[in-house]
Amino acid sequence: MNNPCPFSMQHAVKTGGVAAIELRQLSKRYKGARAPALNGIDLTVREGGFFGILGPNGAGKTTLMSVLGGLLKPSSGSVLINGQDLQRHRAAIKRVLGMVPQEPAIYPTLTARENLEYFGRMQGLTGKHLQSRVEACLEIAEISGEADQRVEHFSGGFKRRLNLVIGLIHEPRILILDEPTVAIDPHSRALIHQRLRELHAAGISILISTHYMEEAEQLCQEIAIMHHGRILVQGTVGDLLAMQRNETIQMQLTGDPPAALAQKLQKLPGLQNAFVSGRCVMVTAERPDEIAVQLMQTVHEHGLGVHSMGFGASSLEQVFLSLTESKAEK
């Protein structure tokens, strides 16, 4: 990874503290749908921030990204990009916003260079400026050696790299990415992560959706967890762990639990949710100290011992599973 970030610090010029992205009561209901895909979303990505959206399949992440990219019109609410309404100032927003969709937006019968030239012209680039940006983007993606190959012959990882730099061709100040590292090789994932860190260091505001816990934890300053079209919680990783510190019990069992253990635990009075993964048990309750004894008794009834027990969630994945499993039950 020998290429420095392609953005000079002029692209990180401050805009008077205006949020990069601000969503106000954003909702989207598809025709004939029983429930809205987005339901009253309030979210702010500060200027220069790195914000992650986590959620299981069907949470509404891709719908949200499609609205932000102008591909879908919201049913209600507003989207502000750099303080400007997305519906009224599309031309101005287009110049500062880069979109990297979940499905690579590339033409398979064109070469990588031809794809970049085409999308660069779509962004208003011409002449030497266009050619310099094409060369820079090929280098950023580390595909200069494959620049004149047709994209249909690229691996999935190379397609994802090209997809990323197409979103960067016009040097946007705000970058939105929808699941940019799905189903790719480890080297391509590491390269994309490194480039995103470089962009962020140059002052670019980034919003990324993902279902990879470690990706969000490693890259993002702030995280929101979505489920069924709503934001359940948002904050730093430390904030999210702290939210459940006083209502979560974790137990490590001495043996493999039966499949029925989670269902049995769920019936305990005062318990909100129970999740069993391997020999790890995590439960949430309003007063976990009051159910600790009953919890251990239930485990012992199944012939299991407790290797360790503690209060509070210790990982983002545990917070995510606890919240989304709990909501799924309701």
C-alpha positions in Angstrom: 0.0 0.0 0.0 2.4 2.6 -1.3 0.1 5.4 -2.3 -0.7 8.3 0.1 -4.1 9.7 0.4 -5.0 11.5 -2.9 -6.7 14.4 -1.1 -4.9 17.6 -0.2 -5.9 19.3 3.0 -7.8 21.9 0.9 -10.6 19.3 0.7 -10.9 19.4 4.5 -11.8 23.1 4.6 -14.2 23.8 7.5 -17.7 25.0 6.7 -18.5 26.8 9.9 -19.4 23.7 11.9 -22.3 22.6 9.7 -22.9 18.9 9.9 -21.8 16.8 6.9 -25.1 14.8 7.0 -28.2 15.5 9.0 -31.3 13.4 8.9 -34.5 14.7 10.5 -37.4 12.3 11.1 -36.6 10.5 7.8 -39.2 7.9 6.8 -39.7 5.7 3.7 -42.6 3.4 3.1 -42.7 1.3 0.0 -46.1 1.0 -1.8 -48.0 -1.9 -0.4 -45.6 -2.5 2.5 -47.0 -3.4 5.9 -44.3 -1.4 7.7 -42.0 1.5 6.8 -38.5 0.6 5.7 -37.3 3.8 7.5 -39.2 5.0 10.5 -38.4 8.5 11.9 -34.6 8.4 11.5 -32.7 11.2 13.3 -29.0 11.0 12.7 -26.1 13.5 12.4 -22.6 12.9 10.9 -20.4 15.7 12.0 -18.0 17.3 9.6 -14.8 15.3 9.4 -16.4 12.4 11.3 -16.3 8.6 10.5 -19.8 7.2 11.2 -20.9 3.6 10.9 -24.4 2.1 10.5 -24.8 -1.4 11.8 -27.8 -3.6 11.3 -28.9 -7.1 10.3 -30.3 -7.8 6.9 -33.6 -6.0 6.4 -32.8 -3.3 8.9 -33.2 -0.6 6.4 -29.5 0.2 5.7 -29.6 0.0 1.9 -32.9 2.0 1.8 -31.2 4.7 3.9 -28.2 4.7 1.6 -30.4 4.9 -1.5 -32.2 7.9 -0.1 -28.9 9.6 0.7 -27.7 9.0 -2.8 -30.9 10.5 -4.3 -32.0 7.2 -5.8 -35.1 7.1 -3.6 -37.3 9.9 -2.5 -38.3 9.8 1.2 -41.9 9.6 2.2 -41.3 12.2 4.9 -38.6 14.0 6.7 -35.5 15.7 5.4 -31.9 15.0 4.3 -29.4 17.8 4.7 -25.9 17.5 3.1 -23.5 20.3 4.2 -26.6 22.1 5.5 -28.4 22.0 2.1 -31.6 20.1 1.5 -31.0 17.1 -0.8 -34.2 17.5 -2.7 -33.6 21.2 -3.5 -29.9 21.5 -4.1 -28.9 18.3 -6.0 -26.4 20.0 -8.3 -24.4 21.6 -5.5 -24.5 18.4 -3.4 -23.4 16.3 -6.3 -20.1 18.2 -6.3 -19.2 17.4 -2.7 -20.8 13.9 -2.3 -19.2 10.6 -3.3 -21.4 7.4 -3.3 -20.1 3.8 -3.3 -23.1 1.5 -3.7 -23.3 -2.0 -2.4 -23.5 -3.5 -5.9 -20.5 -2.3 -7.9 -21.7 0.5 -10.3 -19.3 -0.4 -13.2 -19.7 -1.4 -16.8 -18.3 -4.9 -17.3 -17.4 -4.6 -21.0 -15.4 -1.4 -20.4 -11.8 -1.4 -19.0 -11.1 0.1 -15.5 -9.6 3.2 -17.2 -12.7 3.6 -19.4 -15.0 3.3 -16.4 -13.1 6.0 -14.5 -13.1 8.2 -17.6 -16.8 7.8 -18.1 -17.8 8.5 -14.5 -15.3 11.4 -14.3 -17.0 13.0 -17.3 -20.3 12.5 -15.6 -18.9 14.5 -12.7 -17.8 17.3 -15.0 -14.1 16.5 -15.3 -12.4 17.0 -18.6 -8.9 17.1 -20.2 -5.7 16.9 -18.2 -7.6 17.1 -14.9 -9.7 14.1 -15.8 -6.6 12.1 -16.8 -4.7 13.0 -13.7 -7.7 11.9 -11.5 -8.0 8.6 -13.5 -4.3 7.8 -12.9 -4.5 8.8 -9.2 -7.6 6.5 -8.7 -5.9 3.6 -10.5 -3.0 4.0 -8.1 -5.2 4.3 -5.0 -7.0 1.1 -5.9 -3.6 -0.6 -6.8 -5.0 -1.7 -10.2 -2.7 0.4 -12.5 -1.4 -2.9 -14.0 -4.9 -4.0 -14.9 -6.1 -0.5 -16.0 -6.7 -1.6 -19.6 -8.4 -4.9 -18.9 -12.1 -5.3 -19.2 -13.8 -5.3 -15.9 -15.7 -8.5 -16.6 -12.4 -10.3 -16.1 -11.8 -8.7 -12.7 -12.0 -10.6 -9.4 -14.6 -9.6 -6.9 -12.0 -7.7 -4.8 -10.7 -5.8 -7.8 -14.3 -4.8 -8.7 -14.8 -3.5 -5.2 -11.6 -1.5 -5.4 -12.7 0.1 -8.7 -16.1 0.8 -7.2 -14.5 2.7 -4.4 -12.4 4.9 -6.5 -15.2 5.7 -8.9 -16.8 7.3 -5.9 -13.6 9.3 -5.3 -13.0 10.4 -8.9 -14.2 14.0 -8.3 -12.5 14.4 -4.9 -15.7 14.6 -2.7 -15.7 16.0 0.8 -18.3 13.6 2.0 -18.2 9.9 1.2 -21.1 7.4 1.7 -20.4 3.7 1.4 -22.9 0.8 1.5 -21.4 -2.5 2.5 -18.1 -1.8 0.6 -16.3 -5.0 1.7 -18.9 -7.7 1.3 -17.5 -11.0 0.0 -14.0 -9.9 -0.9 -10.5 -11.2 -0.3 -8.6 -10.2 2.8 -6.0 -8.1 0.9 -8.7 -6.1 -0.9 -10.6 -5.5 2.4 -7.4 -4.4 4.2 -6.6 -2.0 1.2 -10.1 -0.5 1.4 -9.8 0.0 5.1 -6.4 1.7 4.8 -7.7 4.0 2.1 -10.7 5.0 4.2 -8.4 5.7 7.1 -6.3 8.0 4.8 -9.4 9.8 3.6 -10.6 10.4 7.1 -7.2 11.6 8.1 -7.4 14.2 5.3 -10.7 15.5 6.7 -13.2 13.7 4.5 -16.5 13.0 6.3 -17.4 9.3 5.9 -20.7 7.3 6.5 -20.4 3.6 6.0 -23.0 0.8 6.4 -21.8 -2.6 7.3 -22.8 -5.8 9.2 -19.2 -6.6 10.1 -18.8 -5.7 13.8 -15.0 -5.6 13.6 -15.1 -3.3 10.6 -17.2 -0.8 12.4 -15.2 -1.1 15.6 -11.9 -0.6 13.9 -12.9 2.2 11.6 -15.7 4.3 13.0 -15.7 7.0 15.7 -19.4 6.8 16.1 -21.8 3.9 15.4 -25.6 3.6 15.1 -27.4 0.3 15.3 -30.5 0.0 13.1 -33.3 -2.6 13.3 -36.7 -2.6 11.5 -36.1 0.9 10.1 -35.3 2.5 13.4 -32.1 3.7 15.1 -32.0 1.7 18.4 -28.9 3.3 19.8 -26.0 5.4 18.7 -22.7 6.7 20.1 -19.0 5.6 20.4 -18.2 2.0 21.0 -17.4 2.9 24.6 -20.8 4.6 24.9 -22.6 1.5 23.5 -20.8 -0.8 25.9 -21.6 1.5 28.8 -25.3 1.6 28.0 -25.6 -2.1 28.9 -23.1 -2.2 31.7 -25.8 -2.0 34.3 -28.2 -4.4 32.7 -26.2 -7.3 31.3 -24.9 -10.5 32.7 -22.3 -12.6 30.8 -21.6 -16.2 31.8 -19.0 -18.7 30.5 -20.2 -22.3 30.9 -18.1 -25.3 31.6 -19.9 -27.4 29.0 -22.0 -27.2 25.8 -25.5 -26.1 26.6 -28.7 -27.8 25.2 -30.6 -26.0 22.5 -33.5 -25.4 24.9 -31.4 -23.4 27.4 -32.1 -19.9 25.8 -35.9 -20.6 25.7 -35.8 -21.7 29.4 -33.9 -18.7 30.5 -36.2 -16.4 28.6 -39.0 -17.4 30.9 -37.3 -16.2 34.0 -39.2 -13.3 35.7 -37.5 -9.9 35.1 -35.3 -11.2 32.2 -35.6 -9.1 29.0 -33.6 -11.2 26.6 -31.3 -14.3 26.6 -28.7 -15.1 24.0 -26.6 -18.3 23.9 -23.6 -18.7 21.6 -21.5 -21.7 22.1 -20.6 -21.8 25.8 -21.3 -18.1 26.3 -24.6 -16.9 27.7 -25.6 -13.2 27.8 -28.8 -12.0 29.3 -30.3 -8.5 29.8 -32.6 -7.4 32.6 -33.6 -4.2 34.3 -32.1 -5.5 37.6 -29.6 -8.2 36.7 -28.4 -8.6 40.3 -31.9 -9.8 41.2 -31.9 -12.6 38.6 -28.3 -13.8 39.0 -29.2 -16.6 41.4 -32.1 -17.8 39.3 -29.9 -17.7 36.3 -27.2 -19.9 37.9 -29.9 -22.3 39.2 -31.3 -22.8 35.7 -27.9 -23.5 34.3 -27.2 -26.0 37.0 -30.5 -27.7 36.4 -29.2 -28.5 32.9 -26.1 -30.2 34.4 -23.8 -27.3 33.6 -21.3 -25.4 35.7 -20.3 -21.7 35.5 -16.7 -21.0 34.6 -17.1 -17.3 35.0 -19.8 -14.6 35.4 -19.6 -10.8 35.0 -21.8 -7.8 34.6 -21.8 -5.7 31.4 -21.2 -6.4 27.7 -17.6 -6.7 26.6 -17.9 -6.4 22.9 -19.8 -4.5 20.2 -21.0 -7.8 18.8 -22.6 -8.7 22.2 -24.4 -5.3 22.3 -25.6 -5.8 18.7 -26.9 -9.3 19.3 -28.6 -8.3 22.5 -30.4 -5.3 21.0 -31.4 -6.9 17.7 -32.5 -10.2 19.2 -34.5 -8.4 21.9 -36.3 -6.3 19.3 -37.0 -9.3 17.1 -38.8 -11.0 20.0 -41.2 -8.0 20.5 
